[in-house]
Amino acid sequence: MLREQRRFLKTILVVTDLLLVTGALFVALEARGLFRGIYRWGSLPDLVLVVRSNFLLLPFLLSIFGFVFSFSGLYESFRRQTYFEVAWLVVSSVMVATGIFGVLVFLLGFEAITANVILLFAALCVVLLCLSRFIVLMLLHRARKKGYNYRNVLVVGTNPRAVEFAKRLEHREEWGYRILGFVDNKPFNGEPLPHQILGRLEDIPRLIREQIVDLVAFVVPRSWLPEMSQYIRECETQGKEITVAIDLYSHQVGRVKIADLAGSPVLQFETTFLNRWQVFIKRMVDVIISSVMIIVLSPVMLAIAVLIKRVSPGPVFFRQERCGLNGRRFNLLKFRTMVVGAEAMLDELRERNESSGPTFKLTEDPRIIRYGRFLRRFSLDELPQLFNVLLGHMSLVGPRPPIPYEVQEYKDWQRRRLSVRPGITCLWQVGGRNEIGFEEWMNLDLQYIDKWSLWMDLKILLRTIPAVLLGTGK
């Protein structure tokens, strides 16, 4: 019954979302016409003309938004989600779908869909979809607090973790979980249990037959897991949803994730961001922004190339092998700011190194060509790395890609910075790299990895702008 209710709610949400998206597009189109004086607001004949002239957009529009919304998890259960989490999921989904839609409109040449229309359309989508979901979420929360739309939970285990698990579920009334009781062979001799013990482990098949049980939660010591397999199979046979609270290994940094590997359920400990949707958005932002910046800054890059050719013989670009995601090698592109053969001169200058650790830094480096310090101070030499971002070697934001010989000197804990795609800018860049030592630099990169979010990326990008303009990022 609960599954049928979920499917019905999902269908209602899908249909409602597509209707709201369609309505948002036509409102944005009519607003465009109103502002330009083409037709009067609310004029039915004019609206019919808009619908007819843009009818071909609808299949593309609904297909794109339907696919993106489904892929993003917008129709998965939001029983335990907060209003903020729902809003963020809507905003991120609309951003990606609108971006794809905008590119398609540009390629197909729909003149009626201008940038202003797309911006207004996206804003309307966010407002309408958030409002509809907030209403649904509010109604569901109220219903659950009054005892409707709840799920009965049987907790296997009476250890402190099991008791705390049950208390957390009941504390969040809006989630709609009701604890039936506990099952255990040897009840925990501690504080009184918040619910009665309904039986022993061998009673589980009988209990889920005789009582209304929606979810069986196994919160047991790791030594019990082999014994639990028969009871888990019994719950599965009877069609009950099963949750196993996993605490197999102590982990300091890794986050736990259940995944499917070649058809087998596996337990993963990941030390990087887990949200595949946010990672997808991060990559989409990288592609869009790098593409736009390459086009916009192409005159600047052409001028820099001409300048380098005039002041120093040799190639315009400097290619250097760097380590990317998990140590993958790639050629990093930069505008050449040193004389040809500068790397061969490095050994002679290493004793003057001003940086700690395996990296090299020398303020008055004799290898730098004319205007080279200017290009480096304002990070203009790094503009070609936008091509590395576009090709997927790098991201806009992430730890700087190290040189292979530097990685060989890393301590084990420092190698974790290679677990994400490297970037053009990061916390180290915007914090003033000249004043930051190697150890602090590594810690900042790990801090970025552990606390990563799209909001953090945005803040770093915004802080990068003044750092570049003022020349403090070098």
Backbone torsions as a table, in degrees:
resi	resn	phi	psi	omega
1	MET	NA	-44.6	179.8
2	LEU	-62.7	-38.3	179.4
3	ARG	-65.5	-40.0	178.1
4	GLU	-63.5	-39.0	178.2
5	GLN	-64.0	-41.2	178.7
6	ARG	-63.5	-42.7	179.4
7	ARG	-64.9	-39.5	179.0
8	PHE	-64.5	-44.7	178.6
9	LEU	-62.5	-41.0	178.9
10	LYS	-61.7	-43.0	179.4
11	THR	-61.7	-43.8	178.7
12	ILE	-60.7	-43.8	-179.4
13	LEU	-64.1	-42.3	-179.7
14	VAL	-61.1	-49.9	-178.6
15	VAL	-62.5	-44.5	179.7
16	THR	-61.8	-44.4	-179.5
17	ASP	-60.5	-45.9	-178.1
18	LEU	-66.5	-35.9	176.1
19	LEU	-66.5	-41.7	179.9
20	LEU	-66.7	-39.4	178.1
21	VAL	-63.6	-43.7	178.0
22	THR	-62.2	-45.9	178.7
23	GLY	-61.6	-39.7	-180.0
24	ALA	-62.5	-38.1	179.9
25	LEU	-64.7	-46.0	-176.7
26	PHE	-72.2	-32.5	174.1
27	VAL	-64.2	-42.5	178.7
28	ALA	-63.8	-39.1	178.4
29	LEU	-66.5	-42.1	-179.1
30	GLU	-68.8	-36.5	177.4
31	ALA	-62.6	-38.7	177.4
32	ARG	-60.8	-45.5	178.9
33	GLY	-65.3	-37.3	178.8
34	LEU	-63.0	-46.3	-177.9
35	PHE	-64.2	-32.1	-178.0
36	ARG	-92.7	0.5	177.3
37	GLY	73.5	23.2	-177.8
38	ILE	-76.4	-40.6	178.6
39	TYR	-152.7	169.1	-176.9
40	ARG	-84.8	145.3	178.9
41	TRP	-61.7	129.1	175.0
42	GLY	83.4	4.9	179.5
43	SER	-74.3	116.8	-174.1
44	LEU	-61.7	-45.6	178.8
45	PRO	-59.3	-41.5	180.0
46	ASP	-65.6	-39.7	179.2
47	LEU	-64.5	-38.2	177.4
48	VAL	-62.0	-40.8	178.0
49	LEU	-62.6	-40.6	178.1
50	VAL	-61.7	-45.8	-179.4
51	VAL	-62.0	-45.1	-178.4
52	ARG	-66.4	-41.9	-176.0
53	SER	-72.0	-23.6	-177.8
54	ASN	-115.4	18.6	-175.8
55	PHE	-62.7	-33.4	-178.6
56	LEU	-66.4	-19.1	178.8
57	LEU	-70.0	-30.1	-171.6
58	LEU	-58.8	-48.2	179.1
59	PRO	-57.9	-41.9	178.1
60	PHE	-65.6	-46.1	-177.8
61	LEU	-58.3	-52.5	-176.2
62	LEU	-68.7	-34.6	178.5
63	SER	-66.2	-45.1	-179.0
64	ILE	-63.8	-51.1	-176.7
65	PHE	-67.6	-37.6	177.9
66	GLY	-63.6	-42.7	179.5
67	PHE	-66.3	-48.1	-178.3
68	VAL	-63.3	-43.3	-179.8
69	PHE	-62.5	-40.9	179.2
70	SER	-68.1	-43.1	-178.7
71	PHE	-65.9	-33.1	-175.9
72	SER	-76.1	-11.2	-178.2
73	GLY	86.7	19.1	-177.4
74	LEU	-67.7	-19.0	-178.7
75	TYR	-108.4	9.8	172.8
76	GLU	-77.8	163.3	-177.5
77	SER	-58.4	129.6	176.1
78	PHE	-112.9	35.5	178.8
79	ARG	-57.5	-39.3	-175.7
80	ARG	-106.3	13.2	-178.8
81	GLN	-90.3	147.2	175.4
82	THR	-86.9	169.0	177.9
83	TYR	-61.0	-39.0	-179.7
84	PHE	-64.6	-42.8	-179.8
85	GLU	-63.7	-40.0	178.1
86	VAL	-64.9	-43.9	-179.3
87	ALA	-63.1	-42.7	-179.2
88	TRP	-64.3	-38.3	179.1
89	LEU	-65.0	-40.3	177.9
90	VAL	-64.8	-47.9	-178.2
91	VAL	-60.3	-47.7	-178.4
92	SER	-65.1	-38.3	179.6
93	SER	-66.3	-44.1	-180.0
94	VAL	-65.2	-38.1	179.0
95	MET	-58.6	-48.1	-178.3
96	VAL	-68.0	-46.8	-178.4
97	ALA	-62.4	-41.2	179.3
98	THR	-66.5	-38.5	177.4
99	GLY	-60.7	-45.3	178.4
100	ILE	-64.5	-43.8	179.5
101	PHE	-61.5	-41.5	179.7
102	GLY	-62.5	-42.2	177.9
103	VAL	-63.2	-42.7	179.4
104	LEU	-62.6	-43.3	178.7
105	VAL	-60.6	-42.0	179.4
106	PHE	-63.8	-44.0	-178.0
107	LEU	-68.1	-36.1	-178.1
108	LEU	-85.4	-11.3	174.5
109	GLY	73.8	39.9	174.7
110	PHE	-79.7	103.2	-173.7
111	GLU	-68.3	-27.4	-177.9
112	ALA	-69.0	-22.8	-177.2
113	ILE	-94.1	92.0	179.4
114	THR	-91.2	175.7	178.9
115	ALA	-61.7	-38.5	178.7
116	ASN	-63.7	-39.3	178.4
117	VAL	-64.0	-43.0	-178.7
118	ILE	-65.3	-41.8	179.2
119	LEU	-63.9	-44.9	178.3
120	LEU	-65.1	-40.7	178.2
121	PHE	-60.1	-46.0	179.9
122	ALA	-63.2	-42.8	179.5
123	ALA	-62.5	-43.5	178.2
124	LEU	-62.6	-40.9	178.7
125	CYS	-59.9	-46.7	-179.2
126	VAL	-60.8	-47.6	-178.1
127	VAL	-63.6	-48.5	-175.9
128	LEU	-67.5	-43.9	-178.5
129	LEU	-68.8	-40.2	177.1
130	CYS	-63.0	-44.4	-179.0
131	LEU	-61.2	-45.0	-179.1
132	SER	-64.2	-39.5	-179.8
133	ARG	-74.0	-34.7	176.2
134	PHE	-62.7	-39.2	178.2
135	ILE	-63.8	-46.2	178.5
136	VAL	-61.6	-45.8	-178.5
137	LEU	-63.2	-41.7	179.4
138	MET	-64.0	-43.0	179.2
139	LEU	-65.1	-41.2	179.2
140	LEU	-65.9	-41.8	178.9
141	HIS	-61.3	-43.5	179.7
142	ARG	-64.9	-42.0	-179.9
143	ALA	-63.2	-40.8	-178.7
144	ARG	-69.7	-37.0	178.2
145	LYS	-66.3	-25.2	178.4
146	LYS	-92.3	5.5	175.6
147	GLY	96.7	6.9	178.3
148	TYR	-100.5	158.0	176.2
149	ASN	54.9	38.3	179.4
150	TYR	-98.5	168.0	179.2
151	ARG	-127.9	128.0	-179.8
152	ASN	-81.4	130.1	-175.4
153	VAL	-118.8	129.8	172.5
154	LEU	-104.9	120.6	-176.6
155	VAL	-99.0	122.0	177.2
156	VAL	-95.2	114.9	-177.2
157	GLY	120.2	145.7	177.2
158	THR	-128.7	15.8	178.8
159	ASN	-71.1	170.0	-178.0
160	PRO	-55.6	-36.2	178.8
161	ARG	-65.2	-39.7	179.2
162	ALA	-65.9	-41.5	179.5
163	VAL	-64.9	-44.2	179.0
164	GLU	-64.4	-37.7	177.1
165	PHE	-59.1	-47.2	-179.4
166	ALA	-64.8	-40.0	-179.8
167	LYS	-65.6	-39.8	-180.0
168	ARG	-63.7	-40.8	179.6
169	LEU	-64.0	-44.3	-177.8
170	GLU	-72.4	-27.0	-179.2
171	HIS	-66.0	-32.8	179.3
172	ARG	-93.7	83.0	-176.5
173	GLU	-60.7	-33.0	-177.2
174	GLU	-67.2	-16.9	177.1
175	TRP	-73.7	-26.5	175.3
176	GLY	79.8	39.0	176.1
177	TYR	-108.4	138.0	178.3
178	ARG	-125.0	121.3	-178.7
179	ILE	-80.8	120.4	177.1
180	LEU	-77.6	-39.8	-178.3
181	GLY	160.2	-173.0	-177.1
182	PHE	-112.5	157.7	174.3
183	VAL	-130.1	129.1	-179.3
184	ASP	-167.5	147.2	175.8
185	ASN	-80.3	-37.4	-179.0
186	LYS	-126.6	92.0	-178.5
187	PRO	-56.3	143.4	-179.0
188	PHE	-67.0	128.5	-179.5
189	ASN	-90.0	70.8	179.3
190	GLY	-133.3	-136.8	178.9
191	GLU	-66.6	155.2	-179.2
192	PRO	-57.7	141.0	-179.5
193	LEU	-75.0	144.8	-179.8
194	PRO	-72.1	-14.4	178.8
195	HIS	-141.2	162.2	-176.7
196	GLN	-74.5	158.5	174.3
197	ILE	-87.8	121.0	-174.5
198	LEU	-88.2	-14.9	-179.6
199	GLY	164.8	-171.5	178.3
200	ARG	-96.0	177.2	-177.8
201	LEU	-59.3	-39.8	-179.0
202	GLU	-68.5	-10.4	178.3
203	ASP	-87.0	-5.6	-176.3
204	ILE	-57.4	-48.1	179.2
205	PRO	-57.4	-39.9	-179.7
206	ARG	-68.6	-42.4	-176.8
207	LEU	-63.6	-42.5	-178.6
208	ILE	-75.4	-14.5	172.6
209	ARG	-82.3	-41.3	-171.6
210	GLU	-87.0	-25.0	-177.7
211	GLN	-114.3	161.5	178.0
212	ILE	-83.2	101.5	-177.7
213	VAL	-119.2	122.8	178.2
214	ASP	-97.4	-32.5	-175.1
215	LEU	-141.3	133.1	174.5
216	VAL	-111.8	117.1	-177.2
217	ALA	-105.4	115.7	178.0
218	PHE	-93.2	109.2	178.2
219	VAL	-121.8	80.6	-170.5
220	VAL	-127.6	162.0	175.6
221	PRO	-61.9	154.2	-177.8
222	ARG	-60.4	-28.9	-179.4
223	SER	-68.3	-16.7	-178.9
224	TRP	-86.7	-14.9	-170.6
225	LEU	-56.7	-42.4	177.4
226	PRO	-58.6	-38.1	179.8
227	GLU	-71.0	-26.7	-176.6
228	MET	-74.6	-18.1	-172.4
229	SER	-57.7	-39.4	-178.3
230	GLN	-67.4	-35.1	-180.0
231	TYR	-76.1	-33.1	175.2
232	ILE	-64.7	-41.8	177.5
233	ARG	-63.0	-38.5	179.7
234	GLU	-64.4	-42.9	177.2
235	CYS	-63.1	-39.2	179.0
236	GLU	-65.7	-40.8	179.9
237	THR	-60.2	-38.6	-178.6
238	GLN	-87.0	7.4	173.7
239	GLY	77.0	24.8	-179.8
240	LYS	-91.5	144.1	174.1
241	GLU	-73.6	139.1	-173.3
242	ILE	-123.7	137.4	173.4
243	THR	-127.1	130.3	176.9
244	VAL	-116.2	113.0	178.0
245	ALA	-74.4	108.1	-171.0
246	ILE	-93.0	127.8	175.0
247	ASP	-146.0	55.4	-172.9
248	LEU	-75.6	-40.8	-174.2
249	TYR	-133.0	148.1	174.3
250	SER	-81.0	133.4	-179.4
251	HIS	-138.1	140.2	-175.4
252	GLN	-93.9	-41.9	-174.1
253	VAL	-113.7	-40.7	-174.7
254	GLY	-62.2	143.3	175.2
255	ARG	-106.7	142.9	-170.6
256	VAL	-87.6	139.9	179.0
257	LYS	-147.6	135.0	173.8
258	ILE	-91.7	129.6	-177.9
259	ALA	-138.3	171.9	177.9
260	ASP	-111.4	124.0	179.5
261	LEU	-125.7	108.3	179.8
262	ALA	54.6	39.0	177.2
263	GLY	86.1	-1.3	-179.7
264	SER	-111.4	131.5	176.0
265	PRO	-69.5	131.4	-177.8
266	VAL	-130.3	155.7	176.6
267	LEU	-102.1	119.9	-177.7
268	GLN	-111.3	139.7	170.9
269	PHE	-112.0	109.2	-176.7
270	GLU	-110.1	140.0	-178.3
271	THR	-103.6	8.8	178.8
272	THR	-124.5	-177.9	-177.5
273	PHE	-60.7	138.5	-174.0
274	LEU	-98.1	-26.4	-171.5
275	ASN	-72.1	104.7	-175.8
276	ARG	-63.6	-30.4	-179.4
277	TRP	-69.0	-42.7	177.7
278	GLN	-66.2	-36.8	176.6
279	VAL	-64.0	-39.2	177.7
280	PHE	-63.3	-43.3	178.4
281	ILE	-63.5	-41.5	179.0
282	LYS	-57.6	-42.8	-180.0
283	ARG	-68.9	-39.6	178.1
284	MET	-62.6	-41.9	177.9
285	VAL	-62.9	-41.3	177.8
286	ASP	-57.6	-47.0	-176.8
287	VAL	-65.9	-46.4	-176.4
288	ILE	-66.2	-50.2	-176.0
289	ILE	-67.0	-42.9	-179.8
290	SER	-63.4	-38.7	178.9
291	SER	-63.9	-46.1	-179.1
292	VAL	-64.5	-43.5	-177.9
293	MET	-67.1	-35.1	177.6
294	ILE	-62.6	-42.0	-179.9
295	ILE	-68.5	-48.1	-176.0
296	VAL	-66.5	-40.2	-175.0
297	LEU	-92.1	4.5	-178.8
298	SER	-58.0	-38.8	176.0
299	PRO	-63.3	-37.9	178.5
300	VAL	-64.6	-45.0	-178.9
301	MET	-65.6	-36.5	177.2
302	LEU	-64.3	-41.3	179.6
303	ALA	-65.2	-39.2	178.4
304	ILE	-64.9	-41.3	179.3
305	ALA	-61.2	-43.8	178.8
306	VAL	-63.7	-40.1	-179.8
307	LEU	-62.8	-45.4	-179.3
308	ILE	-63.1	-41.5	179.5
309	LYS	-61.8	-35.1	-176.5
310	ARG	-75.4	-33.5	-172.7
311	VAL	-98.4	-14.9	-176.7
312	SER	-150.9	127.3	177.0
313	PRO	-69.3	146.0	178.9
314	GLY	124.6	-177.3	-177.6
315	PRO	-67.9	156.4	178.6
316	VAL	-77.6	-39.4	-176.1
317	PHE	-98.8	149.7	174.5
318	PHE	-113.5	121.5	179.2
319	ARG	-107.5	131.0	-178.5
320	GLN	-137.9	134.9	179.1
321	GLU	-70.9	128.7	179.4
322	ARG	-129.3	166.2	177.9
323	CYS	-100.8	126.7	-179.9
324	GLY	-105.0	-142.3	-176.5
325	LEU	-58.3	120.5	-179.9
326	ASN	56.1	29.4	174.9
327	GLY	90.7	2.9	179.0
328	ARG	-61.3	138.2	-178.0
329	ARG	-89.5	140.8	174.0
330	PHE	-151.6	162.9	179.2
331	ASN	-93.8	113.8	178.0
332	LEU	-81.9	135.6	-179.2
333	LEU	-100.7	136.0	173.5
334	LYS	-145.2	157.0	168.1
335	PHE	-72.3	136.4	-177.4
336	ARG	-70.1	122.7	178.0
337	THR	-117.3	5.5	178.5
338	MET	-125.5	166.8	178.4
339	VAL	-66.7	156.8	176.4
340	VAL	-63.0	135.1	-178.6
341	GLY	84.1	19.3	-177.0
342	ALA	-63.0	-34.5	-177.5
343	GLU	-66.1	-31.8	179.7
344	ALA	-69.7	-19.5	-179.6
345	MET	-90.6	-1.5	-173.0
346	LEU	-64.0	-40.4	-177.4
347	ASP	-59.6	-34.8	-179.2
348	GLU	-69.3	-23.3	-175.7
349	LEU	-103.1	-5.8	-171.2
350	ARG	-61.2	-30.8	-179.8
351	GLU	-69.1	-15.4	178.5
352	ARG	-97.2	10.4	-177.6
353	ASN	-56.9	130.5	179.9
354	GLU	-99.2	-0.5	-178.3
355	SER	-106.1	147.5	174.7
356	SER	-84.9	165.0	179.3
357	GLY	75.4	-162.7	-174.9
358	PRO	-80.9	-6.7	-178.3
359	THR	-81.2	161.5	-179.2
360	PHE	-120.6	133.9	177.5
361	LYS	-147.2	129.0	179.0
362	LEU	-142.1	115.2	-175.1
363	THR	-60.8	-51.3	-179.7
364	GLU	-98.0	65.1	-177.7
365	ASP	-76.2	118.9	-177.2
366	PRO	-69.5	-11.3	-177.1
367	ARG	-81.4	-12.7	-175.2
368	ILE	-73.7	134.4	-178.7
369	ILE	-81.9	173.2	177.8
370	ARG	-60.3	137.1	-175.8
371	TYR	68.8	-1.8	-178.8
372	GLY	-64.9	-40.8	179.8
373	ARG	-64.6	-36.2	178.0
374	PHE	-63.4	-46.4	-179.8
375	LEU	-62.6	-39.5	-178.6
376	ARG	-73.0	-37.8	-177.8
377	ARG	-61.7	-41.1	-178.5
378	PHE	-99.9	17.8	174.4
379	SER	59.0	21.0	179.0
380	LEU	-69.8	-25.7	179.8
381	ASP	-68.1	-16.8	-176.5
382	GLU	-94.1	0.0	-179.4
383	LEU	-56.4	-39.5	178.9
384	PRO	-60.5	-15.9	178.5
385	GLN	-67.5	-12.1	172.7
386	LEU	-60.6	-31.0	175.7
387	PHE	-69.6	-36.7	174.9
388	ASN	-61.9	-38.2	177.8
389	VAL	-65.7	-46.3	-178.8
390	LEU	-61.0	-36.9	-179.0
391	LEU	-80.0	-9.0	177.8
392	GLY	92.6	2.7	177.0
393	HIS	-70.6	-33.3	-174.7
394	MET	-135.4	173.7	173.0
395	SER	-121.1	166.8	175.9
396	LEU	-64.9	-39.9	-179.2
397	VAL	-122.2	131.9	179.6
398	GLY	164.1	168.1	178.1
399	PRO	-57.8	142.1	179.4
400	ARG	-63.1	139.4	-178.2
401	PRO	-72.1	124.8	-178.1
402	PRO	-83.7	163.7	173.5
403	ILE	-80.7	143.7	-176.2
404	PRO	-51.8	-40.6	-177.8
405	TYR	-68.7	-25.4	175.2
406	GLU	-67.9	-41.1	-178.7
407	VAL	-63.2	-34.6	179.8
408	GLN	-62.7	-23.8	179.7
409	GLU	-96.2	0.1	178.8
410	TYR	-66.0	148.0	166.0
411	LYS	-77.3	162.6	-175.7
412	ASP	-57.5	-42.9	-176.9
413	TRP	-68.3	-23.5	179.6
414	GLN	-77.8	-21.9	-178.6
415	ARG	-69.9	-14.2	-179.6
416	ARG	-66.7	-18.7	177.4
417	ARG	-66.9	-15.1	177.3
418	LEU	-83.5	-1.7	-175.2
419	SER	-79.2	-3.2	175.9
420	VAL	-127.5	163.4	178.2
421	ARG	-66.3	130.9	-179.4
422	PRO	-67.6	164.3	-176.0
423	GLY	-135.6	172.5	177.4
424	ILE	-77.2	-37.3	-178.6
425	THR	-135.4	154.7	178.7
426	CYS	-158.7	-171.7	-178.4
427	LEU	-58.2	-36.9	-179.1
428	TRP	-64.5	-39.3	-178.5
429	GLN	-65.3	-50.0	-174.3
430	VAL	-77.8	-13.4	179.9
431	GLY	-87.3	-0.9	-179.1
432	GLY	88.9	84.0	-170.0
433	ARG	-64.2	-26.6	-178.6
434	ASN	-66.4	-29.1	-176.8
435	GLU	-93.2	-0.8	-174.8
436	ILE	-108.1	128.2	178.2
437	GLY	-75.9	169.8	-175.1
438	PHE	-62.7	-44.3	-178.4
439	GLU	-62.5	-43.9	179.2
440	GLU	-65.8	-36.5	176.7
441	TRP	-58.8	-48.2	179.0
442	MET	-61.4	-42.1	-180.0
443	ASN	-64.5	-37.3	177.4
444	LEU	-64.5	-39.9	178.1
445	ASP	-64.4	-41.5	178.8
446	LEU	-68.9	-34.2	175.6
447	GLN	-62.6	-40.2	177.1
448	TYR	-61.7	-44.2	-178.8
449	ILE	-64.0	-44.5	-175.4
450	ASP	-71.2	-30.9	-174.9
451	LYS	-111.8	17.6	-173.0
452	TRP	-59.5	142.3	170.8
453	SER	-158.3	163.8	176.6
454	LEU	-63.5	-32.8	177.7
455	TRP	-64.8	-39.8	177.5
456	MET	-63.3	-42.3	177.4
457	ASP	-58.7	-43.5	-179.4
458	LEU	-62.7	-43.7	180.0
459	LYS	-63.3	-40.4	179.1
460	ILE	-65.3	-41.8	178.4
461	LEU	-62.6	-40.6	179.2
462	LEU	-67.3	-36.6	177.9
463	ARG	-72.8	-23.5	-180.0
464	THR	-69.2	-33.9	-176.4
465	ILE	-58.5	-55.2	177.9
466	PRO	-66.1	-31.4	179.0
467	ALA	-63.5	-37.0	178.6
468	VAL	-73.9	-46.7	-176.9
469	LEU	-64.2	-34.5	180.0
470	LEU	-90.4	-5.9	179.1
471	GLY	71.2	26.5	-178.6
472	THR	-98.0	-3.3	-176.6
473	GLY	-86.0	-1.7	-177.9
474	LYS	-112.3	NA	NA
